[in-house]
Amino acid sequence: MTDKIKNLPISDVFAKVNFKMPETTYTKSEVDGLIAAALAEAKAIDEASMKQHNRDATVISMILGFSVLAFFVDGLLRLLGVVPPFMGIDIDILDKITQRVEGDILQNLSNIKNVIKQ
């Protein structure tokens, strides 16, 4: 079996291939310089993209913060009765508090009058 392998014909294609060195080759220091330049460019791109992300995130946060603050103030003003009810849902507590306080104060005043008269 080994005789058959030894006698296999070799292709003429490999004999005709002429391997030439490229005209431009790089030294180790040039390759290191190219790698350093690529890293610097990648860092610059990363910094620019982070700047843009931070700016976009700031704008989105400002919009969300303003919206939440506006809804809070709207709810607070509706709670205090400054703004009319929305869709018939009345959450005004100011009138209820004043009625309760007035009732309690009037009752306490009448109790004090009765105590003083005695």
N, C-alpha and C positions, 0 to 999 in steps of 0.2 A: 504494500500500500504506500509506503514511503517513497518507493521508486516512481510511482505514478505522480505523486505530488512534486517531486523534484523535476520531473519532465514536463510539467505544465508549461504551455507557451506563455511568454510574457508579452503583454501588449506593446505595440510600437508607439502608442500614444504617450506613454510615460517617458519614453526615450526622446520624444520630440518637444516635450514641455521644457521651456527655458525659464527658470525662475530668476527674475531680476530684482534687485533691491530698488525700492522706490527712490525717486530723485530727491524727495525731501524726507528727511528723517528728523526726529526730535531727540534731543538729549534729555537726560533725567532732569536737569535743572529747568529746561524749557517745559517739560511735562508738568513739573511741580508748579511752575509759573502759571500755566494754563488752568490747572486745578484751582490754584489760589484765586485767579481771576473769576472762574466760574462760581466759586464759593462766595466771593464778594458780591457778584451780581445776584446770586440767590438770596443773600442777606438783604440787599437793597430792595429786591422785589418783595421779600417778606415784610420788611419795615413799611414799605408803601402800602401793602395790602392790610397790615395791622392798623395803620393810620386811617385808612378808609373805613375799616370795620368799626373802629372806635368812634369815628364821626357819625356813621350811620346808626350805631347803637345809641349814641347820645341823643340824636334827633328822635329816634323811636321812643326812648325813655322820656324825653320832654313831652312828646305828644301824649303818651300814656299817662304821665303824671298830671298834665293839665286836664285831661279828660276825667280822671278819677277825682281830682280836686273840684272840678265843675259839678260833677254828680253829687259829691258830698255837700257842697254849698247849696245846691238845689234841694236836696233832701232836708238839710237843716232849715232852710227858709220855709219849706212846706210844713215842717214840724212845728215851727214857730207861728205859722199862719200868715206869713208875709206874702207867700205865693199861693194862689188858689189851688184847690185839689186837682189832681190829674186823673181823668177818666172816672170821676166820682168817688175816688178813694181818698177819704179825708183822714189824715193822720195828725191833724192839728191838736196839740195837747195844751196849748197856752190857755185857751178858754176853759178847759176842764180844770186846770190848775187854779186859775183865778176864781172860778166858782167854788171850788173846794176850800180855798183859803178864805174867801169872803164868808162862806158859811161857817167855817171854824172860828174865824175872828168874831163874827156877829154873835155866835153862841157863847164864846168866852166873854165877850163884853156884857151880854145879858146876865151871865153867871156872876160876873164881878159886880154889876149893879145890884143884883139880889143880895149878894154878900154884904155890900156896903149899906143897903137899906136896913139890914137886920142889925 
